[in-house]
Amino acid sequence: MLRKEFGIITPDRARKKLEGEGFSSIRIWRDSAGTLYPDHRHPGTHAYLILDGGMDFTIDEKTTTLRQQDRYDVPAGKIHSARMGPQGCWYATGEKR
């Protein structure tokens, strides 16, 4: 599910937001341009909150470009993939079981 997170642009605010929603294993991650994460799945719901840059995110054979302040929550067990955009991507990610 794609949504906007207005005002959540710092790593600390992103971490607090995800922790407040029950996510754990929260990481602030930076990938370089073109980095690919091929099809994979996670045992719990996985959140991606974009801090800067962007990624092309594919789920259910539909690709969506995520940019700063976009958030995508992937249901547990759902296969998805991602390719980082031309400026790379800085994002917060966490899992909820």
Summary of the structure (lengths in Angstrom):
residues: 97
radius of gyration: 12.1
end to end distance: 17.0
largest distance: 32.6
contacts: 288
relative contact order: 0.34
helix: 10%
strand: 61%
